[in-house]
Amino acid sequence: MGRNPIREAVKNGRELERILVQRGELSGSAGEIVAKARERHIVVQEVDKARLDAIYPNHQGMIAYASAASYSTVDDMFADADAKGEKPFLIVLDGITDPHNLGAIIRTAECVGAHGVIIQQRRSVGLTPAAVKAAAGAEYMKVAKVVNITRTLAELKERGVWVIGADMDGQKLSETDLTGATALVIGAEGEGISRLVKDECDLTVALPMRGHIDSLNA
């Protein structure tokens, strides 16, 4: 979309995953759009003109990616759990960048009865068309995007939620009491849970692997 549609999308609160801006094009109308986008915590990336040309030749120095599904809030997830008479069960993702992995996690979360999936705004994939397609049912699962995962985990603990990280060096899942309000933290495809996020976990658990593969991707 051109600058005017992007300006209107930002102004009207449309869900945007990110905005790519040509380097050196942050003056005038582009600068105004970027400033408003950052006020809304939309990810803005400066890139070379060649990258924009490869994506959409008529880019006018700026390209925006719209979300393929609407986001919810963490409060919505708590309300859903309360309405069902259940303890909150949340999935928190730390740095998942592959849309197919995000889609698979959303689909699995829905199948096991989780009340929501929480992702971080930066350095993570969002509800892109590929992620929504892979989820094949994302409309049934609440997904919230937060600015800071560690701060969100601290807030969840203040609300009585037990934060459990998935980590290869954790205690066996079969020996862990997962009753009560729980947030399960799943780390990135390669690095796993970051140190700061792991520090916020009350404990870590591992899913025993009996084959030759040592992880389930994320």
Steps between C-alpha positions, in 0.01 A plus 500: 500500500612859438562769758141624524351154569775434755430836668129414521572150629719638780252779578200263516672245721520220245721213611835527323781251552775736389588785266806501272638846420764586244820630656519879488123535453403601853420863422167655407195274482707185552639639825151583623375149422797337672458720809132402531584133440759501777249660736284193437802269554497383139837360394674733251806383305725710275608300195676560169297606196595176322314296762185707457531477121514122523183487710286763325644730229242778559581529870541880532780437749285307745329160531269382779408144594148463635408231751297211362297467822403723790691504828350462846634609839626311803196629689277338236670169574441530873136589433461193279643273769274657761193458279581130460565455872858397429843606620686701234722289275715721276774430246777762490737504201850641532645587160314265265586622148362228271134560403443127457622433854275776633206355310569150631523629858175695469327192361639279777408757766141498376488120502619473862266768632740790559335837553749695293841533339724797583768618258746788513489795265860503380728224373203266468256401230143627532166404351620505141299324227746207511464463879121521487486246217727261693283542810189388307277616782670811634162671522417276798811592698569835663843641412643803679803701395699661783794741499705327770477127577688514832277781628192306390619190685556706815145635469362149451674386820345795684163367382569158648624321189775240532761562224662183363770502232556219249870420515705189422671521839175531695337238718295227337156610390349181643631593844365857493176622653334713232172561678385854571551818301792435266700677229718270291795682341638364172829631363636577155574237238876506550588679823212390721383726782712811547684550829285794615180310429631185668578706810129585523397133489404334828640172368591325175377170365618266224304267275698173486603406145526130423610526137798655323354854488564712808226762463160576348643790297397787729 
